[in-house]
């Protein structure tokens, strides 16, 4: 770069021009290119191949399900917040001391599907404008995954993903988040330390950083964090980290997990800021069964001859106890049984058990 700039100056002298506008513009262009390369190097160091893998493979919500969570509704007396409208009410709230919402639920209740549904729903940003405006709004998401790579179930993976999404959108703030430009040394093998990543997030969450930006984070599967299953020390480690978001007027964070003791203690003590998903999905399960089973032409023909086939729907709703995964598996099993002309009592056995266990 120095050689090129020297030649430009020599050319400028030869032209004997008093106007150095072109030279200044060219030098600025080179400086900008150097800054862009620094930014790209940082984003390359933050990125990892599995960054979006879990979100991509999470099933999308079945049509017409989960619509209730963003609807404006009251309880029967119209005086208090209904279970279904808790989340929408929280989105509208500007209380920084209550900026965390917890989606709890049994295994298979559809927590990950709901988080994916919310983070990408077009109504989300419309509702959040009441809280965010006139500042810009950024939606950031992460899905822990126990069967995945070490980064997919670790704090380092979480931090790299969050920072990649934020700074990828606002690369001009990379220098503020990482003032030492560590990745310019030993690149491309450079890897950020956990401490450096944590400090960068703290910089971003500080009042002095991008005061014209508000952010909402969706972090799914807290119970899938760490190497071990249901390990209390892992719960504590993650809970302590998530406290960095508490109290920030510029941040909301929605987390999901199974109702393990540590999470109940940390996130379940404010009733208006949490709900148990499996208690709220009866209507969604009914919609799913009706659209996958009851609309099957063979099933309709059998139900027209024997009303016991219609009772299978109610039996499935009761047996599911809010667990969508069980409903999905049993629906497929019943459709296969109908195709093979299974007897009604065989189908009834499939639709009524085993009852999903709460783990």
Secondary structure by P-SEA (a helix, b strand, c coil): caaaaaaaaaaaaaaccccaaaaaaaaaaaaaaaaaaaaaaaaaaaccccccccccccccccccccccccccccccccccccccaaaaaaaacccccccbbbbcccccccaaaaaaaaaaccccccccccccccbbbbbbbbbbbcccccccccaaaaaaaaaaaaaaaccccccccccccccccccccccccaaaaaaaaaaaacccccccbbbbbbbccccccccccccaaaaaaaaaaaccccccccbbbbbbbcccaaaaaccccccccccccccccaaaaaaaaaacccccaaaaaaaaacccccaaaaaaaaaacccaaaaaaaaaaaaaaaaacccaaaaaaaacccccccc
